[in-house]
Every structure is written in C-alpha cells, then in structure tokens.
Amino acid sequence: MNYFGQYSLPASGFERLSLLTHLNLSKSGFQGQIPISIGRLSNLISLDLSVLYYAAQEDSLDGYGTSIPGVTNWLWLQEPNFQKLVGNLNNLTELYLDGVDMSSSADDWCNSLAKSLSNLQILSLSYCNLAGPICTSLSTLHSLTVINLHDNFDTSATPPQELFMDFLHSSVLQLAWTNLQGWFPSRIFGSNTLRGHDLSGA
C-alpha cells in the first residue's frame, strides 16, 4: 500500500487516462478536494477513493470499530460537488467513497446517483456526512447488490417502506447508525439473496 500523507490529489492530469476502467486510491493518505478531472474518466467501471477501510464485499460485513482518520486527512467534495463528480461516470458499477466528506452535497446525493449511475452495483458511502432523507429515487438503481450507508447520522426521517422492497435482491444492506426511523419491512429478511445486514442504531 502506498501512503501519500498530507499531499493533495493533482488538480489535473487524471483526464489524460481516458481509457482507465479501474481507479483505486483508497487509504493512500491524500487529503483535500477531489479533482473534477476524475469525473472526466467516462470509462471508469470501479472508483475507490475511500479514506478508511470498511468492507462492503458480498460475503463480509467486517469493519466494525474501524478508527476514522483525522478530519484533516479527509478528502472532500465541495467544488466539484458529488453531482459534478459522478455526472459523466455512466459506466460505473462500483463506487467507494467511505470517509469522504460529502456534506456540501448532503441532501442531493440520492438524486445524483439515480440520474447518472444507472449501472451501479456496489455503493459504499459510510462516514460521508450525508443528510437525508433517503429518497425514493435510489430505488431506480435496479442493479444495486451492496448498499453501505453506515454512520451517516443525518439521514434521519422515515423512508417509504416501498423503497426497501426495491432492495429485495441486495446481498449486503448496511444501514447501521443512520438514524432512520419507522418500521422496516420484515419481508426483506426472507430474501434468498441477502447474505448480511446491519440495522443497529438505525
């Protein structure tokens, strides 16, 4: 693993890697704004800029108790915001931004996902300072099999129960410590595809 503590990601240059399909800079110690040039990599299939390790694999829900890096080491999305980052990444199937500060896009992240990432299969946005509620537009992402929104304390409110019914084919559902309210449909726990779930503190 390479570690580039206290260095920022280059503001330009990523756009030259136009044929790149996988970009993994997770836990590399970069800090600061995520550059818009990454959002120009339209051939990306997998993007991992996670600041911390939090497993979102289908066969595992490991990662509990992971220490969060200091805020000064976090990456963030302000300008460009989340919508601008993903707006051109239409081929993306895996997105890992765990620990990235997305508070500037806290209340429109769902719609940004639904609008741009229709092929998304794995979504991991734990510890991202998201706000809520989780909107029904997320249910249009029919390919989602892994959903990790762990520890976003401001995704409160009562999401429509039909939203979760659209996740019946998910294999991992990680919604712990999201401050969700209301009843969770019991039918989803009988899904043949669900391998792991965590709703503690939700």
Order of alpha helices (4+ residues) and beta strands (2+ residues): beta-beta-beta-beta-alpha-beta-alpha-beta-beta-alpha-beta-beta
